Amino acid sequence: MTLETSIEFLKNIGTERAKLIKNVLGISTVEDLLTFYPIRYIDKSKIYKIGALTKEPDADIQLRGKITDIQEVVYEKGKKRLSAKFRDETGTMDLVWFRYTNWMKEAIPLNKEIFIFGKVSFFNGNFSMSHPEIEADEKKALYGTLLPVYPGSEKLSKRGISNKFFQNVIYSLLKDLPNLISENLPNYLMKSLKLMDRINAYYDIHFPKNFKQFEEADRRLKFEEAFFFQLGYGLKKLHQKTKSFGNPFPIVGDYFNNFYENNLPFELTNAQKRVLKEIRTDMKRSTQMNRLLQGDVGSGKTMVALLTMLIAMDNGFQSCLMAPTEILAQQHFNSIQELLENTGIKVRLLTGSSKTKERKIIHEELENGELSILIGTHAILEDKVKFKNLGLAIIDEQHRFGVAQRAKLWAKNNIPPHILVMTATPIPRTLAMSFYSDLDVSVIDELPSNRKPIITAHRREKDRLSVYNFCREEIEKGRQIYFVYPLIEESETLDYKNLMEGLESVMNFFKSYNVTMVHGRMKPAEKDINMQFFASGQAQIMVATTVIEVGVNVPNASVMVIESSERFGLSQLHQLRGRVGRGAEQSYCILMSDDKLSKESRTRIKTMVQTNDGFKISEVDMELRGPGDILGTQQSGVVDFKKLSLIEDSAIIKASKLAVEKILEQDSLLNHPDNQMMKQYYIRQYKGKNKWAQIS
């Protein structure tokens, strides 16, 4: 027998049962059965006394005593039930069976000491137990003391595939365990981290003698999953560093220094300085930089991107910044062009809307090296776009680009450019450690000192008049207001109706102000005109759908009113809120909602009111939605761990990551004799399967 052996060849299973178990639980091999872990345990370590019971116990319990009397009772149209008296030295309890009464009547031992186990009920002044398990053998009654409860279904139970069935099959299988599996972690690692060995971990995850043994087994198996997952990423990262040559940028010269001394509009935050130092260290090397830059909305990522591009210029290289939408590309272009005013440094914008004449100029200037900084969308990837010497590619919100698109960017130079990936969508730390561990991660976790935290409030329909009055007060101070409505694709017509009704309501109340509108049905040109009308300050109010989630930078906007906020996801609410608070004035986000809210909606709104920290928000979002949804890869089985939880096991993930880094630092090819079992296991089990390392 091997781990690949079909379960149909195991005792008491056979072809039909194997087929049913596979269909219901997805278990087809011995390995599947070994990793079919209990969902909880029944504690048989304690024997209760009837006289000591004061109320219904929360869990199933075990008692020792004798059955002294059995009666068959006929009730309801000839149906039978079996009633019995169970006694111990402290009292009496009723036992009852509604099924298999004839068989049970013969099987129940009278006046012999037995163990019963089950759920106790209190009815008509007496304690009783329905369908208790009965065990006459003391050793069997107490074996393991913690008995596993496996996932099951009614469909399986009807075919005799019960929890007891799985207990017996797996208990029998564990006797062969030393012939089935071997250790896959080095001794030195298990010793340093005080990890249980693999064979005992499987014994004790299924049949632990106590909860301490279970916890040790659980920790070992979780660590194993995390460790080999991290090993895949670690080996890929190592491969990138040794095989992915890059142009070294050793110089920080006049372009950077002159801008820093003469044009920097504000002092960099400590977080920005730290991140720049990390980027500079990467780019000094002759290997390609692959760095993920996380920063909350308004944290100053664009400034870091610009300073990085100036370092590229100091070393004789060109840079490009690619954004997923024209609006976002335009915003980056406007910001960078404004920052570089009076420096003589040329910046161009290339998008799908760029005119033919403009494109031709850009193509020529890129090829002859006259243009050093290009901002754009997917248009940068076109074959006609040829750089003289591309040394740095910055990708904003990279999850919106496909792998093939990013590969085209890499190919814009013989030696791949350094890569800086930016995201304003905070990634929970456990996900960053797991699914982005082939990238070096930098975090800007500090806002510029001139920014005041946004005040967020939750209001309902009854508060609408006071919300409108507050908005009017802000407009009178010279500020601008957003009203945002949800957009759900399944009911586009309904959403359009809601938006139109919202626009009418706003226009009726704010009659003396200019109101503009933006929604998904508009043509890009019309949308841009309306956005510009608001951005220029000519309109005091913008009514919009979520198209403003990214790409609008209006420092004068101080209030964001989000209608039907319960229909938005947490990260989306946070991104929308980030459209205000971009100036020095106090800003506000008002979450409007129905009176009746689901528990999840209440949690989302409460989180928004309590914190502005995007990383805290992302952690709550992951708890609510699960890791797969956050990564956008749920349908692909991103959380394929049998034991490990990306939400609850961050300490184990961190420990596994550190362990992998240390091992690869000392033995990058895993050739040391102590690492051979680990290497062989990885090659056999994981090589080629760790697809997530290919995506990030």
Buried (B, 14 or more C-beta within 10 A) or exposed (E): EEBEBBBBEBEEBEEEBBEBBBEBBEBBBBBBBBBBBBEEBBBBEEBBEBEEBEEEBEEBBBBBBBBEEBEEEEEEEEEBBBBBBBBBEEBBBBBBBEEEBEEBBEEBEEEEEBBBBBBBBEEEEEBBBBBBBBBEEEEEBBBBBBBBBBEBEEEBEEEEBBBEBBBEBBBEBBEEBEEBBEEBBBEEBBEEBEBBEBBBBBBBBBBBBEBEBBEBBBBBBBBBBBBBBBBBBBBBBBEBBEEBBBBBBEEBEEBBEBBBEEBEEEEBBEBBEBBBEBBBEBBBBEBBBBBBBBBBBBBBBBBBBBBBBBBBBBBBBBBBBBBBBBBBBBBBBBBBBEBBEEBEBEBBBBBEBBEEEBBEBBBEBBBEEEBBBBBBBBBBBBEEBEBBBBBBBBBBBBBBBEEEBBEBBBEBBEBBBBBBBBBBBBBBBBBBBBBBBBBBBBBBBBBBEEBEEBEBBBBEEEBBEEBBEBBBEBBEEEBBBBBBBBBEEEEBEEBBEBBBEBBEBBBEBBEEBBBBBBBBEBEEEEBBEBBEBBBEEEBBBBBBBBBBBBBBBBBBBBBBBBBBBBBBBBBBBBBBBBBBBBBEBBBBBBBBBEEEBEEEBEBBBEBBEEBBBBBBBBBBBBBBBBBBBBBEBBEEEBBEBEBBBBBEBBEBBBBBBEBBBEBBEEBBEBEEEEBEBBBEBBEEEBEEEBEBBEBB
